Amino acid sequence: MSDSLYSQLARGADWLGQADGLLVTAGAGMGIDSGLPDFRGPGGFWAVYPALGKARIAFEHVANPAAFESDPRLAWGFYGHRLALYRAAEPHAGFAMLQAFAANLSQGGAVFTSNVDGHFQKAGFPTWQICETHGSIHHLQCTAACNDHIWSADDFRPEVDAEHCRLLGEMPSCPRCGQLARPNILMFGDWSWVKRRTMLQYQRLRDWLDGVDRLVCIEIGAGTHIPTVRHFSENAGGKLIRINPGEPEISDPTCQIGLPLGGLAGISRLFEAWQQA
């Protein structure tokens, strides 16, 4: 470990020792160490979904409400596969370390994430502490947006023809109007996303932030291509520890640290420094 990285980790550990609240912000890089795929760029996406690669269907075109209109079995083949994948994967050890940081602070911790995988809940973070800014694959809504009803996807067990990325069997439907259901996820070009659940989460998070005086934010795996998480981290107030192997850049070194590490590696080294402080 370089002297510079060591000093930055020690500085971050000192910040955590003085904090009264921890904000965890996370992008797609948080899930890589749990075995979840990286969809950045068509190469990574098509490696996971070769049928879509063969048809030259980009992520933005299938992760789109229009796909549920033009080819619902293909759209649900993609999302059904993701749902099964996220259910089967186990959150990596870094989640527990983040919980340990928060448990030591008087105001505890909260989470802001663009991930839809539900892994913060699966790792044991209380639901009230989590804001899923792009929604959750574990919840459904009506494709016709006949109302603002959002319901659990627990009873939906998709069977997917992985070779052709198509849903087999019955597709989920809205319990109120009978139209096709879709994930309660903010997609590309999405004007029908029911955001009520996320807005309630966001208000709870804002209320919590209002009660924190010495905030530290640990941001993991949030890139600049869709900078929602990075912007929230930078504007939350307090100090920021950015963990990102490819984009660790910061704008204010007086109150920000950039660690050029992967998610689990960065959290683990920060945790070790915190224990030694």
ZIDADA-V797036 format. One line per field, one symbol per residue. burial: + if it has 24 or more other C-alpha atoms within 12 Angstrom, else -. A space follows every 10 residues. Layout:
burial->???
This chain:
burial->-------+++ +++-+++-++ ++++++++++ ++++-+++++ ----++-++- -+----++++ +++++-++-- -+++++++++ +++++++--+ ++++++++++ ++--+-++++ ++++++++++ +-+-+-++++ ++++++++++ +++++---++ +-+--+++++ -+--++++-- ++++-----+ +++++++--+ -+++++++-- ++--++-++- -+-+++++++ +++----+++ ++++-+-+++ +++++--+++ -----+++++ ++++++++++ +-++---
